């Protein structure tokens, strides 16, 4: 394996996970470099470029570039009333760093504006950008996504036997294990070195970075407080308007599990359908009167729905809200058709014999028993298939092949920020994950 120059992009607490990966790379003879936007989160590494927060004179309306792909996905604009006035300043700073360092590959997320700007610059210069990210299934594994897409790169050749794959498929079908991201941090882990999300320490860190000038990924305390008040009120309104028993519904039932926002899964990878209110209303208008759309809230209910949006969607009599405490296991077998943009539910359905409409890109694209549609209007013919009882679930051979496909595009290792998942910092995980990322880089360059 040749030695590479590997760049990292800061992302709050996740920076310190990448710091450990970076140091491992250096031990193996690779060169690393860093670009830092939030000056509160600076790793103790070599070759770090910190971008000073812009002065008022550095801020201006966009004049020289097309950043529509950035601001359409920018959570600061979509949720926190941010602007684009800092884009050109940061673009020029990141581009200057990129030209100077000329890395072979850049590692980072595709969530925050400076990461999306970095991706745009990487594309311009033909530099590979990878976003290693944990997957829902199989457990304890990650995929490396290319640029700001959900297209995995690299191939894993360590595949379980057919019997092991079938057991994994059955475990997912029987809901024996949840996706890794569903497990909540306890906050009292013995190996915890970083504040628990939403703890006083965590809020202090974020507030301090805002006070020192980081106002481009961090919302103002006033806006954040108002959003939290609205979130709590919205959850109250949701619960008040929810139906208590779906057994009384005689129609065919389509379940749409809301995806959390802000989140790259929908705001970047599924950007065409990021307006879930609009999606639900359009879907209801397309379905005939034999169908009812049931909407399940996300367990981490955030900003994807507010009271105004809730009132808007339930105006349509075909749309019903499920109580907030509803577990997927409570209703799964009662649903006739599922629909998601980029949710993990697609894997669960495909392995459980349940039909699902997938609107966004997925590793399961072109799977014959998953309805990947390009236009929402195609859902009409799919409902006819269900009404006519013409849906054919996967047999065991096909289910085994799905698990094999998931393993081929994923690698062992846990990737997260250590505030959410402290055990990612364990030495064994750093070694395992680092070696697998290097394997992906070696396969891709």
C-alpha positions in Angstrom: 0.0 0.0 0.0 1.4 3.4 -1.0 1.5 6.4 1.3 -1.2 9.1 0.9 -1.8 12.6 1.9 -5.1 12.6 3.6 -7.1 15.7 4.6 -9.7 16.0 7.3 -12.6 18.4 7.7 -13.6 19.5 11.2 -17.1 18.6 12.4 -17.5 19.6 16.1 -17.0 16.6 18.5 -16.5 14.2 15.6 -13.2 16.0 15.0 -11.7 14.2 18.0 -12.6 10.8 16.6 -10.9 11.8 13.3 -8.0 13.1 15.3 -7.3 9.5 16.6 -7.7 8.1 13.0 -5.3 10.8 11.7 -2.7 9.9 14.2 -3.0 6.3 13.3 -2.5 7.2 9.7 0.6 9.1 10.5 2.0 6.2 12.4 1.6 4.1 9.2 3.6 6.7 7.2 0.8 8.7 5.7 0.7 12.5 5.8 -2.3 14.4 7.1 -3.7 17.9 6.9 -6.7 19.6 8.4 -9.2 22.4 7.7 -11.0 23.9 10.7 -14.1 26.1 10.6 -15.3 25.9 14.2 -12.3 27.2 16.3 -13.6 25.6 19.4 -12.9 22.1 18.0 -9.2 22.1 17.1 -7.4 18.7 17.2 -3.8 18.3 18.5 -2.4 17.3 15.2 0.2 18.6 12.7 -0.5 20.7 9.7 -3.7 22.4 10.7 -5.3 25.3 8.8 -7.8 27.3 10.9 -10.1 29.7 9.1 -10.5 33.0 11.1 -14.2 33.9 11.5 -15.1 36.5 8.9 -15.2 40.2 9.7 -18.2 42.3 8.6 -16.2 43.5 5.6 -15.7 39.8 4.5 -19.5 39.2 4.2 -21.4 39.9 1.0 -24.1 38.6 -1.2 -23.0 35.8 -3.6 -21.5 37.4 -6.7 -19.0 35.1 -8.4 -20.2 31.5 -7.9 -23.3 29.3 -8.2 -23.9 28.0 -4.7 -27.5 26.8 -5.2 -26.5 23.2 -4.5 -25.0 24.3 -1.1 -27.7 26.7 0.2 -30.5 24.3 -0.7 -29.0 21.7 1.7 -27.6 24.2 4.3 -29.3 23.5 7.6 -28.4 27.0 8.8 -30.6 28.5 6.1 -33.3 25.8 6.1 -33.8 25.8 9.9 -31.9 28.6 11.7 -32.6 31.7 9.5 -29.0 31.9 8.3 -27.7 33.6 5.1 -25.2 32.9 2.4 -23.1 36.1 3.0 -20.2 34.1 4.3 -20.0 31.5 1.5 -17.5 33.3 -0.8 -15.2 34.1 2.1 -15.0 30.5 3.2 -14.9 29.1 -0.4 -11.8 31.2 -1.1 -10.1 30.2 2.1 -10.9 26.4 1.6 -9.8 26.6 -2.0 -6.5 28.3 -1.1 -5.9 25.5 1.5 -6.8 22.8 -1.0 -4.4 24.2 -3.7 -1.6 24.5 -1.2 -2.0 21.1 0.4 -3.1 19.1 -2.7 -4.3 16.0 -0.8 -5.0 12.7 -2.4 -8.2 12.3 -0.6 -10.4 14.3 1.8 -12.4 12.8 4.7 -15.4 14.5 6.2 -19.2 14.6 6.5 -21.6 16.1 3.9 -23.7 17.9 6.5 -22.5 21.5 7.3 -21.9 24.3 4.8 -18.1 24.2 5.0 -18.2 20.5 4.3 -20.4 21.0 1.3 -18.1 23.8 0.0 -15.1 21.5 0.5 -16.9 18.9 -1.6 -17.6 21.4 -4.3 -13.9 22.3 -4.5 -12.9 18.7 -4.5 -15.1 18.1 -7.5 -13.5 21.1 -9.2 -10.0 19.8 -8.7 -10.8 16.1 -9.2 -9.9 15.2 -5.6 -11.7 12.3 -4.0 -13.9 13.2 -1.0 -15.3 10.4 1.1 -17.8 10.4 3.9 -17.3 7.3 6.1 -20.6 6.8 7.9 -22.2 4.1 10.0 -25.0 2.1 8.5 -28.2 0.9 10.2 -27.5 -2.7 9.1 -25.4 -4.7 9.4 -24.4 -3.8 13.0 -21.0 -2.3 13.8 -20.2 -1.4 10.2 -19.8 1.6 8.0 -19.9 2.6 4.3 -17.8 5.3 2.7 -19.9 7.5 0.6 -18.6 9.5 -2.4 -18.8 13.3 -2.2 -22.3 14.4 -1.1 -24.0 11.3 -2.5 -25.2 8.0 -0.9 -23.0 6.1 -3.4 -20.7 3.7 -1.5 -17.2 3.2 -2.7 -14.8 0.4 -1.9 -15.7 -3.3 -1.8 -15.4 -5.8 1.1 -14.7 -9.4 0.2 -15.3 -10.8 3.7 -18.9 -12.1 3.4 -20.7 -14.4 5.9 -21.9 -17.8 4.8 -25.4 -18.3 3.4 -26.6 -19.7 6.8 -25.1 -16.7 8.6 -26.7 -14.3 6.1 -30.1 -15.9 6.5 -29.8 -15.7 10.3 -28.9 -12.0 10.1 -31.9 -11.5 7.7 -34.2 -13.2 10.2 -32.8 -11.2 13.1 -33.7 -8.0 11.3 -37.1 -9.4 10.3 -37.9 -10.4 13.9 -36.6 -7.0 15.1 -34.2 -8.7 17.5 -31.7 -5.9 17.0 -32.3 -2.2 16.3 -30.1 -0.1 13.9 -27.0 1.2 15.8 -28.2 4.8 15.6 -31.4 3.9 17.6 -29.4 3.1 20.8 -29.4 6.1 23.1 -26.3 7.2 24.9 -26.5 6.8 28.7 -24.2 9.7 29.6 -22.4 7.6 32.3 -20.1 5.5 30.2 -16.8 4.8 31.9 -14.9 5.7 28.7 -16.7 9.0 28.2 -14.4 12.0 27.7 -16.8 14.3 26.0 -20.1 16.0 27.1 -23.3 14.1 26.5 -25.5 15.7 23.8 -27.8 18.4 25.3 -26.0 18.4 28.6 -25.0 21.6 30.3 -21.4 21.1 29.3 -22.4 20.5 25.7 -24.6 23.6 25.6 -21.8 25.6 27.2 -19.3 24.5 24.5 -21.7 25.4 21.7 -22.7 28.8 23.3 -19.0 29.7 23.8 -18.2 28.9 20.2 -21.1 31.1 19.1 -20.0 33.9 21.4 -16.5 33.8 19.9 -17.8 34.2 16.3 -19.1 30.8 15.0 -22.5 32.0 13.8 -22.6 30.0 10.5 -23.3 26.5 11.6 -24.4 27.4 15.1 -27.8 29.1 15.5 -28.3 32.0 17.9 -29.4 31.0 21.4 -32.6 32.9 20.8 -33.5 31.1 17.6 -32.5 27.8 19.2 -34.6 28.4 22.3 -37.6 29.4 20.1 -37.1 26.2 18.0 -37.1 24.1 21.1 -40.2 25.7 22.4 -41.9 25.1 19.1 -40.7 21.5 19.0 -42.2 20.8 22.4 -45.5 22.5 21.4 -45.5 20.6 18.1 -45.0 17.3 19.8 -48.0 18.2 22.0 -50.1 19.1 19.0 -49.1 15.9 17.3 -50.1 13.8 20.2 -53.4 15.6 20.6 -54.3 15.0 16.9 -53.1 11.4 16.7 -55.4 8.4 16.4 -55.4 5.9 19.1 -56.2 2.7 17.3 -55.5 1.8 13.7 -57.5 -1.4 13.9 -60.7 0.5 13.1 -59.3 1.7 9.8 -60.8 -0.5 7.1 -58.8 1.0 4.2 -55.4 -0.1 2.9 -52.7 1.4 5.1 -49.6 3.1 3.8 -47.1 4.0 6.5 -44.7 6.9 6.1 -42.1 7.1 8.9 -40.9 10.7 9.2 -37.2 11.2 8.8 -35.5 13.4 11.3 -34.4 16.9 10.2 -31.9 18.5 10.1 -30.1 15.4 8.9 -27.9 14.7 5.8 -29.9 11.6 5.1 -32.8 13.7 3.9 -31.5 17.3 3.5 -28.6 16.2 1.3 -29.1 12.7 0.0 -32.9 13.0 -0.3 -33.0 16.7 -1.0 -35.7 16.3 -3.7 -38.1 15.2 -1.0 -36.8 17.1 2.0 -40.1 19.0 2.3 -42.0 16.1 4.0 -45.2 18.1 4.5 -45.4 18.7 0.7 -44.6 15.0 0.0 -47.3 13.7 2.3 -50.0 16.1 0.8 -49.0 15.2 -2.8 -49.1 11.5 -2.0 -52.5 11.8 -0.4 -53.9 13.6 -3.4 -52.6 10.8 -5.7 -54.1 7.9 -3.7 -57.7 6.7 -4.2 -60.2 6.6 -1.3 -59.3 3.0 -0.5 -56.1 4.2 1.1 -55.1 5.8 4.4 -51.7 7.3 5.0 -50.4 6.7 8.5 -47.5 9.0 9.6 -45.2 7.7 12.3 -43.1 10.4 14.1 -39.3 10.0 14.3 -38.2 8.7 17.7 -35.8 11.7 17.9 -38.6 14.2 17.0 -36.8 17.4 16.0 -37.7 20.1 13.4 -39.2 17.9 10.7 -42.7 18.9 11.7 -44.1 22.0 13.4 -47.6 22.8 14.5 -48.4 24.6 11.3 -47.3 21.7 9.2 -49.2 19.3 11.3 -52.4 21.3 10.8 -51.7 21.4 7.1 -51.3 17.7 6.5 -54.2 16.5 8.6 -56.6 18.7 6.6 -56.5 15.8 4.2 -58.7 13.1 5.6 -56.5 10.4 4.1 -53.6 11.3 6.5 -53.6 10.2 10.1 -51.0 10.7 12.8 -49.8 7.8 15.0 -49.2 8.5 18.7 -45.6 9.6 19.5 -45.0 6.5 21.6 -45.9 4.1 18.7 -43.2 1.5 18.2 -42.6 0.1 14.7 -43.1 -3.4 16.1 -46.6 -2.4 17.3 -47.8 -1.7 13.7 -45.4 -3.3 11.3 -47.6 -6.4 10.5 -50.7 -4.2 10.1 -49.3 -2.1 7.2 -50.0 -2.9 3.5 -47.4 -0.6 2.0 -44.5 1.4 3.3 -42.9 4.5 1.9 -39.6 6.2 2.6 -37.1 8.5 1.0 -33.8 7.2 2.4 -34.8 5.4 5.6 -33.5 2.2 7.0 -37.0 0.9 6.9 -36.4 -0.1 3.3 -34.0 -2.9 4.4 -36.3 -4.0 7.2 -39.2 -4.3 4.7 -37.2 -6.1 2.0 -36.2 -8.7 4.5 -39.6 -9.1 6.0 -41.8 -9.6 3.0 -43.3 -6.1 3.1 -43.7 -3.9 0.0 -42.0 -0.5 0.2 -41.8 2.5 -2.1 -38.3 4.0 -2.0 -38.0 7.6 -3.3 -34.3 8.3 -2.7 -31.1 6.5 -3.7 -30.2 3.3 -1.8 -27.9 0.4 -1.9 -31.1 -1.6 -2.7 -31.8 0.3 -5.9 -32.8 -2.0 -8.7 -33.9 -4.7 -6.3 -36.8 -6.4 -8.0 -39.1 -6.4 -4.9 -38.5 -2.8 -3.9 -40.4 -0.1 -5.7 -37.8 2.5 -6.6 -39.7 5.3 -8.3 -38.5 8.4 -10.1 -41.8 10.2 -10.1 -44.3 10.2 -7.2 -47.2 9.6 -9.6 -45.8 6.0 -10.1 -47.2 5.2 -6.6 -50.6 4.9 -8.2 -49.7 1.7 -10.1 -48.0 0.3 -7.0 -51.1 0.7 -4.9 -53.0 -1.2 -7.6 -50.4 -4.0 -7.3 -51.2 -4.2 -3.6 -55.0 -4.0 -4.1 -54.8 -6.9 -6.6 -52.6 -8.9 -4.3 -49.9 -9.2 -6.9 -46.9 -8.3 -4.7 -44.4 -11.2 -4.4 -42.0 -11.0 -1.4 -38.4 -12.1 -1.5 -37.6 -15.8 -1.0 -34.8 -16.8 1.2 -32.2 -16.9 -1.6 -33.1 -13.3 -2.4 -32.9 -12.3 1.3 -29.5 -13.9 1.6 -28.3 -11.9 -1.5 -29.5 -8.7 0.1 -27.4 -9.3 3.2 -24.4 -10.2 1.0 -24.9 -6.9 -0.9 -24.9 -5.0 2.4 -21.7 -6.7 3.5 -20.0 -6.1 0.2 -20.5 -2.3 0.5 -19.7 -2.0 4.3 -16.7 -2.5 6.5 -16.1 -3.3 10.1 -15.8 -0.3 12.4 -17.8 2.2 14.4 -17.9 5.8 13.3 -19.5 8.5 15.3 -18.7 11.6 17.3 -17.6 10.4 20.8 -20.2 12.5 22.6 -22.9 10.2 21.1 -20.9 6.9 21.1 -17.9 7.0 23.5 -16.7 3.5 22.5 -15.7 4.7 19.0 -12.5 6.0 20.8 -11.5 2.5 21.9 -8.1 1.7 20.6 -9.3 -1.6 19.0 -12.0 0.4 17.1 -9.6 3.1 15.9 -7.2 0.4 14.6 -10.0 -1.6 12.8 -11.7 1.5 11.3 -8.4 3.1 10.3 -7.2 0.0 8.4 -10.6 -0.4 6.6 -10.6 3.3 5.6 -7.1 2.9 4.2 -8.3 -0.2 2.3 -11.1 1.8 0.8 -8.7 4.6 -0.2 -6.3 2.2 -1.7 -9.1 0.6 -3.8 -10.4 4.0 -4.9 -7.3 5.9 -5.9 
